[in-house]
């Protein structure tokens, strides 16, 4: 009976360790779903709030993003050019 308990505990431990490693590998992947800012690169947006002192906020989909770029008034068009952590980098679009 003791050997069965040791065997069962080992099997469960290995199973949960593999699950943990798979989740950790997914979270560290550059294509993971929580790194969704990369999917917005190249998108043209209309700023609801202007960018002042190089920073602002933008709503894309169901998420609010911090944005960084040149000072722009509300209503201006900008293109998402990159991502820095959780901040979207934008640049003005020539009219």
N, CA, C and O atoms as a Tinker XYZ file with bonds, in Angstrom:
   380  protein
     1  N      0.814000   -1.189000    0.000000    73     2
     2  CA     0.000000    0.000000    0.000000    64     1     3
     3  C      0.872000    1.273000    0.000000    63     2     4     5
     4  O      0.538000    2.250000   -0.670000    81     3
     5  N      1.953000    1.259000    0.729000    73     3     6
     6  CA     2.842000    2.407000    0.800000    64     5     7
     7  C      3.424000    2.727000   -0.571000    63     6     8     9
     8  O      3.525000    3.894000   -0.948000    81     7
     9  N      3.807000    1.695000   -1.315000    73     7    10
    10  CA     4.372000    1.915000   -2.644000    64     9    11
    11  C      3.354000    2.522000   -3.584000    63    10    12    13
    12  O      3.701000    3.353000   -4.422000    81    11
    13  N      2.111000    2.122000   -3.456000    73    11    14
    14  CA     1.057000    2.688000   -4.302000    64    13    15
    15  C      0.875000    4.179000   -4.019000    63    14    16    17
    16  O      0.720000    4.968000   -4.950000    81    15
    17  N      0.892000    4.563000   -2.770000    73    15    18
    18  CA     0.741000    5.978000   -2.388000    64    17    19
    19  C      1.919000    6.792000   -2.924000    63    18    20    21
    20  O      1.733000    7.892000   -3.447000    81    19
    21  N      3.121000    6.253000   -2.794000    73    19    22
    22  CA     4.303000    6.952000   -3.316000    64    21    23
    23  C      4.211000    7.090000   -4.834000    63    22    24    25
    24  O      4.495000    8.156000   -5.379000    81    23
    25  N      3.817000    6.023000   -5.512000    73    23    26
    26  CA     3.663000    6.053000   -6.965000    64    25    27
    27  C      2.604000    7.072000   -7.380000    63    26    28    29
    28  O      2.846000    7.866000   -8.289000    81    27
    29  N      1.446000    7.069000   -6.738000    73    27    30
    30  CA     0.365000    7.995000   -7.072000    64    29    31
    31  C      0.802000    9.442000   -6.838000    63    30    32    33
    32  O      0.517000   10.317000   -7.656000    81    31
    33  N      1.481000    9.690000   -5.742000    73    31    34
    34  CA     1.951000   11.051000   -5.451000    64    33    35
    35  C      2.955000   11.508000   -6.506000    63    34    36    37
    36  O      2.933000   12.667000   -6.921000    81    35
    37  N      3.829000   10.613000   -6.938000    73    35    38
    38  CA     4.814000   10.949000   -7.961000    64    37    39
    39  C      4.143000   11.263000   -9.292000    63    38    40    41
    40  O      4.515000   12.224000   -9.966000    81    39
    41  N      3.158000   10.457000   -9.672000    73    39    42
    42  CA     2.444000   10.688000  -10.928000    64    41    43
    43  C      1.730000   12.035000  -10.892000    63    42    44    45
    44  O      1.826000   12.810000  -11.844000    81    43
    45  N      1.019000   12.324000   -9.806000    73    43    46
    46  CA     0.328000   13.611000   -9.695000    64    45    47
    47  C      1.307000   14.775000   -9.713000    63    46    48    49
    48  O      1.040000   15.794000  -10.349000    81    47
    49  N      2.430000   14.641000   -9.027000    73    47    50
    50  CA     3.427000   15.712000   -8.993000    64    49    51
    51  C      3.984000   15.967000  -10.395000    63    50    52    53
    52  O      4.118000   17.119000  -10.807000    81    51
    53  N      4.303000   14.918000  -11.116000    73    51    54
    54  CA     4.821000   15.092000  -12.473000    64    53    55
    55  C      3.787000   15.724000  -13.392000    63    54    56    57
    56  O      4.120000   16.585000  -14.206000    81    55
    57  N      2.544000   15.305000  -13.265000    73    55    58
    58  CA     1.470000   15.867000  -14.100000    64    57    59
    59  C      1.333000   17.373000  -13.857000    63    58    60    61
    60  O      1.305000   18.154000  -14.807000    81    59
    61  N      1.249000   17.776000  -12.597000    73    59    62
    62  CA     1.075000   19.196000  -12.299000    64    61    63
    63  C      2.322000   20.005000  -12.636000    63    62    64    65
    64  O      2.206000   21.168000  -13.022000    81    63
    65  N      3.514000   19.422000  -12.502000    73    63    66
    66  CA     4.740000   20.111000  -12.885000    64    65    67
    67  C      4.750000   20.389000  -14.388000    63    66    68    69
    68  O      5.122000   21.481000  -14.817000    81    67
    69  N      4.336000   19.388000  -15.193000    73    67    70
    70  CA     4.280000   19.588000  -16.646000    64    69    71
    71  C      3.254000   20.659000  -17.018000    63    70    72    73
    72  O      3.504000   21.456000  -17.921000    81    71
    73  N      2.116000   20.691000  -16.345000    73    71    74
    74  CA     1.111000   21.721000  -16.600000    64    73    75
    75  C      1.674000   23.107000  -16.269000    63    74    76    77
    76  O      1.478000   24.063000  -17.019000    81    75
    77  N      2.362000   23.197000  -15.156000    73    75    78
    78  CA     2.970000   24.471000  -14.749000    64    77    79
    79  C      4.006000   24.931000  -15.781000    63    78    80    81
    80  O      4.027000   26.107000  -16.147000    81    79
    81  N      4.852000   24.033000  -16.249000    73    79    82
    82  CA     5.871000   24.380000  -17.237000    64    81    83
    83  C      5.244000   24.822000  -18.555000    63    82    84    85
    84  O      5.735000   25.758000  -19.187000    81    83
    85  N      4.163000   24.162000  -18.981000    73    83    86
    86  CA     3.487000   24.541000  -20.225000    64    85    87
    87  C      2.891000   25.936000  -20.103000    63    86    88    89
    88  O      2.987000   26.726000  -21.042000    81    87
    89  N      2.278000   26.255000  -18.967000    73    87    90
    90  CA     1.717000   27.599000  -18.756000    64    89    91
    91  C      2.817000   28.649000  -18.728000    63    90    92    93
    92  O      2.666000   29.723000  -19.312000    81    91
    93  N      3.915000   28.350000  -18.057000    73    91    94
    94  CA     5.036000   29.304000  -17.988000    64    93    95
    95  C      5.615000   29.551000  -19.378000    63    94    96    97
    96  O      5.941000   30.687000  -19.721000    81    95
    97  N      5.742000   28.501000  -20.173000    73    95    98
    98  CA     6.270000   28.644000  -21.530000    64    97    99
    99  C      5.327000   29.511000  -22.378000    63    98   100   101
   100  O      5.786000   30.345000  -23.159000    81    99
   101  N      4.018000   29.315000  -22.224000    73    99   102
   102  CA     3.038000   30.121000  -22.963000    64   101   103
   103  C      3.096000   31.591000  -22.551000    63   102   104   105
   104  O      3.026000   32.475000  -23.405000    81   103
   105  N      3.222000   31.857000  -21.268000    73   103   106
   106  CA     3.261000   33.244000  -20.789000    64   105   107
   107  C      4.519000   33.967000  -21.265000    63   106   108   109
   108  O      4.491000   35.182000  -21.459000    81   107
   109  N      5.613000   33.247000  -21.454000    73   107   110
   110  CA     6.866000   33.860000  -21.896000    64   109   111
   111  C      6.984000   33.948000  -23.412000    63   110   112   113
   112  O      7.938000   34.529000  -23.928000    81   111
   113  N      6.030000   33.380000  -24.121000    73   111   114
   114  CA     6.066000   33.393000  -25.580000    64   113   115
   115  C      5.806000   34.805000  -26.102000    63   114   116   117
   116  O      4.936000   35.498000  -25.575000    81   115
   117  N      6.532000   35.241000  -27.115000    73   115   118
   118  CA     6.278000   36.587000  -27.662000    64   117   119
   119  C      4.936000   36.686000  -28.378000    63   118   120   121
   120  O      4.470000   37.795000  -28.641000    81   119
   121  N      4.311000   35.575000  -28.695000    73   119   122
   122  CA     3.017000   35.586000  -29.379000    64   121   123
   123  C      1.861000   35.288000  -28.438000    63   122   124   125
   124  O      0.752000   35.020000  -28.899000    81   123
   125  N      2.091000   35.328000  -27.135000    73   123   126
   126  CA     1.039000   35.024000  -26.163000    64   125   127
   127  C     -0.101000   36.029000  -26.265000    63   126   128   129
   128  O      0.095000   37.174000  -26.670000    81   127
   129  N     -1.289000   35.581000  -25.891000    73   127   130
   130  CA    -2.476000   36.425000  -26.041000    64   129   131
   131  C     -2.425000   37.681000  -25.180000    63   130   132   133
   132  O     -3.036000   38.687000  -25.543000    81   131
   133  N     -1.715000   37.659000  -24.047000    73   131   134
   134  CA    -1.641000   38.849000  -23.204000    64   133   135
   135  C     -0.725000   39.920000  -23.796000    63   134   136   137
   136  O     -0.653000   41.028000  -23.266000    81   135
   137  N     -0.048000   39.612000  -24.854000    73   135   138
   138  CA     0.795000   40.598000  -25.543000    64   137   139
   139  C      0.059000   41.114000  -26.777000    63   138   140   141
   140  O      0.623000   41.180000  -27.870000    81   139
   141  N     -1.198000   41.477000  -26.586000    73   139   142
   142  CA    -2.059000   41.817000  -27.714000    64   141   143
   143  C     -1.727000   43.158000  -28.360000    63   142   144   145
   144  O     -2.259000   43.463000  -29.427000    81   143
   145  N     -0.880000   43.953000  -27.761000    73   143   146
   146  CA    -0.527000   45.231000  -28.352000    64   145   147
   147  C      0.132000   45.090000  -29.707000    63   146   148   149
   148  O      0.001000   45.972000  -30.555000    81   147
   149  N      0.834000   43.998000  -29.920000    73   147   150
   150  CA     1.512000   43.778000  -31.191000    64   149   151
   151  C      0.527000   43.632000  -32.346000    63   150   152   153
   152  O      0.876000   43.907000  -33.494000    81   151
   153  N     -0.692000   43.203000  -32.054000    73   151   154
   154  CA    -1.679000   43.032000  -33.119000    64   153   155
   155  C     -2.206000   44.373000  -33.633000    63   154   156   157
   156  O     -2.840000   44.416000  -34.687000    81   155
   157  N     -1.959000   45.453000  -32.920000    73   155   158
   158  CA    -2.441000   46.774000  -33.333000    64   157   159
   159  C     -1.423000   47.555000  -34.164000    63   158   160   161
   160  O     -1.743000   48.633000  -34.665000    81   159
   161  N     -0.223000   47.043000  -34.318000    73   159   162
   162  CA     0.800000   47.762000  -35.081000    64   161   163
   163  C      0.327000   47.932000  -36.527000    63   162   164   165
   164  O     -0.102000   46.977000  -37.175000    81   163
   165  N      0.416000   49.169000  -37.012000    73   163   166
   166  CA    -0.015000   49.496000  -38.364000    64   165   167
   167  C     -1.434000   50.021000  -38.435000    63   166   168   169
   168  O     -1.849000   50.539000  -39.472000    81   167
   169  N     -2.179000   49.899000  -37.364000    73   167   170
   170  CA    -3.577000   50.338000  -37.346000    64   169   171
   171  C     -3.644000   51.867000  -37.254000    63   170   172   173
   172  O     -2.888000   52.494000  -36.513000    81   171
   173  N     -4.570000   52.449000  -38.027000    73   171   174
   174  CA    -4.801000   53.890000  -37.983000    64   173   175
   175  C     -5.946000   54.144000  -37.006000    63   174   176   177
   176  O     -7.001000   53.516000  -37.094000    81   175
   177  N     -5.729000   55.070000  -36.076000    73   175   178
   178  CA    -6.732000   55.368000  -35.047000    64   177   179
   179  C     -7.025000   56.855000  -35.035000    63   178   180   181
   180  O     -6.190000   57.674000  -35.420000    81   179
   181  N     -8.229000   57.191000  -34.586000    73   179   182
   182  CA    -8.610000   58.581000  -34.362000    64   181   183
   183  C     -8.563000   58.808000  -32.857000    63   182   184   185
   184  O     -9.208000   58.087000  -32.095000    81   183
   185  N     -7.813000   59.795000  -32.437000    73   183   186
   186  CA    -7.623000   60.053000  -31.010000    64   185   187
   187  C     -8.849000   60.734000  -30.421000    63   186   188   189
   188  O     -9.235000   61.818000  -30.858000    81   187
   189  N     -9.461000   60.094000  -29.426000    73   187   190
   190  CA   -10.584000   60.713000  -28.728000    64   189   191
   191  C    -10.089000   61.802000  -27.786000    63   190   192   193
   192  O    -10.731000   62.836000  -27.607000    81   191
   193  N     -8.932000   61.542000  -27.192000    73   191   194
   194  CA    -8.276000   62.533000  -26.336000    64   193   195
   195  C     -6.943000   62.854000  -26.991000    63   194   196   197
   196  O     -6.306000   61.975000  -27.572000    81   195
   197  N     -6.529000   64.080000  -26.902000    73   195   198
   198  CA    -5.256000   64.459000  -27.507000    64   197   199
   199  C     -4.068000   63.898000  -26.740000    63   198   200   201
   200  O     -4.200000   63.417000  -25.614000    81   199
   201  N     -2.921000   63.973000  -27.370000    73   199   202
   202  CA    -1.669000   63.583000  -26.719000    64   201   203
   203  C     -1.005000   64.868000  -26.254000    63   202   204   205
   204  O     -0.714000   65.756000  -27.055000    81   203
   205  N     -0.769000   64.958000  -24.943000    73   203   206
   206  CA    -0.116000   66.138000  -24.376000    64   205   207
   207  C      1.142000   65.697000  -23.648000    63   206   208   209
   208  O      1.142000   64.687000  -22.944000    81   207
   209  N      2.202000   66.451000  -23.821000    73   207   210
   210  CA     3.504000   66.142000  -23.222000    64   209   211
   211  C      3.980000   64.746000  -23.599000    63   210   212   213
   212  O      4.672000   64.085000  -22.825000    81   211
   213  N      3.604000   64.307000  -24.791000    73   211   214
   214  CA     4.085000   63.026000  -25.295000    64   213   215
   215  C      3.319000   61.803000  -24.843000    63   214   216   217
   216  O      3.630000   60.696000  -25.282000    81   215
   217  N      2.318000   61.961000  -23.972000    73   215   218
   218  CA     1.564000   60.800000  -23.490000    64   217   219
   219  C      0.071000   61.045000  -23.593000    63   218   220   221
   220  O     -0.391000   62.186000  -23.621000    81   219
   221  N     -0.670000   59.955000  -23.649000    73   219   222
   222  CA    -2.125000   60.044000  -23.699000    64   221   223
   223  C     -2.741000   58.674000  -23.483000    63   222   224   225
   224  O     -2.055000   57.721000  -23.110000    81   223
   225  N     -4.048000   58.585000  -23.722000    73   223   226
   226  CA    -4.775000   57.328000  -23.564000    64   225   227
   227  C     -5.615000   57.095000  -24.803000    63   226   228   229
   228  O     -6.041000   58.037000  -25.471000    81   227
   229  N     -5.846000   55.825000  -25.101000    73   227   230
   230  CA    -6.589000   55.448000  -26.288000    64   229   231
   231  C     -7.383000   54.187000  -25.986000    63   230   232   233
   232  O     -6.886000   53.289000  -25.306000    81   231
   233  N     -8.612000   54.112000  -26.486000    73   231   234
   234  CA    -9.431000   52.909000  -26.313000    64   233   235
   235  C     -9.445000   52.150000  -27.629000    63   234   236   237
   236  O     -9.936000   52.650000  -28.642000    81   235
   237  N     -8.900000   50.928000  -27.606000    73   235   238
   238  CA    -8.921000   50.038000  -28.764000    64   237   239
   239  C     -9.615000   48.749000  -28.340000    63   238   240   241
   240  O     -9.170000   48.069000  -27.416000    81   239
   241  N    -10.702000   48.423000  -29.018000    73   239   242
   242  CA   -11.460000   47.235000  -28.642000    64   241   243
   243  C    -12.074000   47.438000  -27.275000    63   242   244   245
   244  O    -12.782000   48.421000  -27.056000    81   243
   245  N    -11.818000   46.533000  -26.357000    73   243   246
   246  CA   -12.370000   46.650000  -25.008000    64   245   247
   247  C    -11.298000   47.009000  -23.983000    63   246   248   249
   248  O    -11.474000   46.754000  -22.791000    81   247
   249  N    -10.201000   47.591000  -24.427000    73   247   250
   250  CA    -9.100000   47.903000  -23.522000    64   249   251
   251  C     -8.618000   49.337000  -23.706000    63   250   252   253
   252  O     -8.549000   49.840000  -24.827000    81   251
   253  N     -8.291000   49.978000  -22.613000    73   251   254
   254  CA    -7.658000   51.297000  -22.644000    64   253   255
   255  C     -6.150000   51.105000  -22.672000    63   254   256   257
   256  O     -5.596000   50.318000  -21.905000    81   255
   257  N     -5.500000   51.831000  -23.563000    73   255   258
   258  CA    -4.053000   51.742000  -23.726000    64   257   259
   259  C     -3.421000   53.081000  -23.394000    63   258   260   261
   260  O     -3.981000   54.133000  -23.699000    81   259
   261  N     -2.270000   53.040000  -22.777000    73   259   262
   262  CA    -1.441000   54.239000  -22.651000    64   261   263
   263  C     -0.730000   54.374000  -23.990000    63   262   264   265
   264  O     -0.270000   53.384000  -24.559000    81   263
   265  N     -0.641000   55.613000  -24.494000    73   263   266
   266  CA     0.038000   55.833000  -25.768000    64   265   267
   267  C      1.125000   56.881000  -25.590000    63   266   268   269
   268  O      1.059000   57.726000  -24.697000    81   267
   269  N      2.127000   56.808000  -26.461000    73   267   270
   270  CA     3.228000   57.765000  -26.425000    64   269   271
   271  C      3.524000   58.181000  -27.853000    63   270   272   273
   272  O      3.597000   57.346000  -28.754000    81   271
   273  N      3.691000   59.466000  -28.049000    73   271   274
   274  CA     3.988000   59.975000  -29.374000    64   273   275
   275  C      4.033000   61.491000  -29.364000    63   274   276   277
   276  O      4.067000   62.112000  -28.301000    81   275
   277  N      4.033000   62.086000  -30.550000    73   275   278
   278  CA     4.086000   63.553000  -30.636000    64   277   279
   279  C      2.780000   64.167000  -30.136000    63   278   280   281
   280  O      1.732000   63.522000  -30.156000    81   279
   281  N      2.855000   65.418000  -29.688000    73   279   282
   282  CA     1.653000   66.109000  -29.224000    64   281   283
   283  C      0.667000   66.255000  -30.378000    63   282   284   285
   284  O      1.002000   66.795000  -31.432000    81   283
   285  N     -0.558000   65.765000  -30.163000    73   283   286
   286  CA    -1.607000   65.814000  -31.177000    64   285   287
   287  C     -2.914000   66.226000  -30.516000    63   286   288   289
   288  O     -3.156000   65.878000  -29.360000    81   287
   289  N     -3.760000   66.961000  -31.231000    73   287   290
   290  CA    -5.052000   67.345000  -30.653000    64   289   291
   291  C     -6.049000   66.193000  -30.732000    63   290   292   293
   292  O     -5.841000   65.228000  -31.468000    81   291
   293  N     -7.122000   66.304000  -29.976000    73   291   294
   294  CA    -8.200000   65.310000  -30.040000    64   293   295
   295  C     -8.788000   65.335000  -31.450000    63   294   296   297
   296  O     -8.924000   66.402000  -32.048000    81   295
   297  N     -9.132000   64.176000  -31.974000    73   295   298
   298  CA    -9.683000   64.072000  -33.319000    64   297   299
   299  C     -8.634000   63.841000  -34.394000    63   298   300   301
   300  O     -8.983000   63.579000  -35.545000    81   299
   301  N     -7.368000   63.932000  -34.047000    73   299   302
   302  CA    -6.295000   63.720000  -35.027000    64   301   303
   303  C     -6.149000   62.228000  -35.316000    63   302   304   305
   304  O     -6.477000   61.384000  -34.482000    81   303
   305  N     -5.653000   61.922000  -36.510000    73   303   306
   306  CA    -5.397000   60.531000  -36.875000    64   305   307
   307  C     -3.939000   60.204000  -36.585000    63   306   308   309
   308  O     -3.038000   61.012000  -36.809000    81   307
   309  N     -3.740000   58.988000  -36.078000    73   307   310
   310  CA    -2.386000   58.522000  -35.780000    64   309   311
   311  C     -2.288000   57.051000  -36.161000    63   310   312   313
   312  O     -3.289000   56.338000  -36.228000    81   311
   313  N     -1.057000   56.615000  -36.409000    73   311   314
   314  CA    -0.809000   55.211000  -36.739000    64   313   315
   315  C     -0.002000   54.586000  -35.611000    63   314   316   317
   316  O      0.969000   55.176000  -35.135000    81   315
   317  N     -0.402000   53.394000  -35.183000    73   315   318
   318  CA     0.341000   52.656000  -34.163000    64   317   319
   319  C      1.591000   52.089000  -34.839000    63   318   320   321
   320  O      1.500000   51.318000  -35.794000    81   319
   321  N      2.756000   52.485000  -34.328000    73   319   322
   322  CA     4.018000   52.082000  -34.953000    64   321   323
   323  C      4.804000   51.071000  -34.140000    63   322   324   325
   324  O      5.750000   50.476000  -34.655000    81   323
   325  N      4.438000   50.862000  -32.885000    73   323   326
   326  CA     5.187000   49.909000  -32.075000    64   325   327
   327  C      4.588000   49.759000  -30.698000    63   326   328   329
   328  O      3.575000   50.375000  -30.366000    81   327
   329  N      5.230000   48.931000  -29.908000    73   327   330
   330  CA     4.792000   48.653000  -28.541000    64   329   331
   331  C      6.010000   48.688000  -27.639000    63   330   332   333
   332  O      7.052000   48.118000  -27.963000    81   331
   333  N      5.877000   49.361000  -26.505000    73   331   334
   334  CA     6.934000   49.387000  -25.493000    64   333   335
   335  C      6.312000   48.906000  -24.187000    63   334   336   337
   336  O      5.763000   49.703000  -23.427000    81   335
   337  N      6.397000   47.622000  -23.930000    73   335   338
   338  CA     5.741000   47.048000  -22.751000    64   337   339
   339  C      4.235000   47.072000  -22.940000    63   338   340   341
   340  O      3.697000   46.357000  -23.785000    81   339
   341  N      3.555000   47.897000  -22.149000    73   339   342
   342  CA     2.100000   48.033000  -22.279000    64   341   343
   343  C      1.716000   49.386000  -22.857000    63   342   344   345
   344  O      0.559000   49.797000  -22.759000    81   343
   345  N      2.664000   50.074000  -23.452000    73   343   346
   346  CA     2.427000   51.388000  -24.043000    64   345   347
   347  C      2.495000   51.271000  -25.569000    63   346   348   349
   348  O      3.461000   50.740000  -26.118000    81   347
   349  N      1.462000   51.770000  -26.240000    73   347   350
   350  CA     1.480000   51.790000  -27.702000    64   349   351
   351  C      2.211000   53.048000  -28.180000    63   350   352   353
   352  O      1.978000   54.139000  -27.660000    81   351
   353  N      3.075000   52.897000  -29.151000    73   351   354
   354  CA     3.799000   54.026000  -29.727000    64   353   355
   355  C      3.058000   54.453000  -30.988000    63   354   356   357
   356  O      2.787000   53.631000  -31.863000    81   355
   357  N      2.732000   55.735000  -31.080000    73   355   358
   358  CA     1.983000   56.237000  -32.234000    64   357   359
   359  C      2.755000   57.358000  -32.901000    63   358   360   361
   360  O      3.627000   57.985000  -32.299000    81   359
   361  N      2.410000   57.596000  -34.165000    73   359   362
   362  CA     3.023000   58.684000  -34.919000    64   361   363
   363  C      1.916000   59.357000  -35.738000    63   362   364   365
   364  O      0.950000   58.709000  -36.142000    81   363
   365  N      2.066000   60.625000  -35.971000    73   363   366
   366  CA     1.051000   61.368000  -36.720000    64   365   367
   367  C      1.000000   60.895000  -38.166000    63   366   368   369
   368  O      1.979000   60.393000  -38.717000    81   367
   369  N     -0.175000   61.073000  -38.761000    73   367   370
   370  CA    -0.359000   60.761000  -40.176000    64   369   371
   371  C     -0.460000   62.088000  -40.906000    63   370   372   373
   372  O     -1.244000   62.960000  -40.532000    81   371
   373  N      0.347000   62.231000  -41.956000    73   371   374
   374  CA     0.321000   63.460000  -42.735000    64   373   375
   375  C     -1.021000   63.558000  -43.438000    63   374   376   377
   376  O     -1.486000   62.592000  -44.042000    81   375
   377  N     -1.638000   64.717000  -43.358000    73   375   378
   378  CA    -2.974000   64.912000  -43.952000    64   377   379
   379  C     -2.937000   65.102000  -45.404000    63   378   380
   380  O     -3.982000   65.276000  -46.031000    81   379
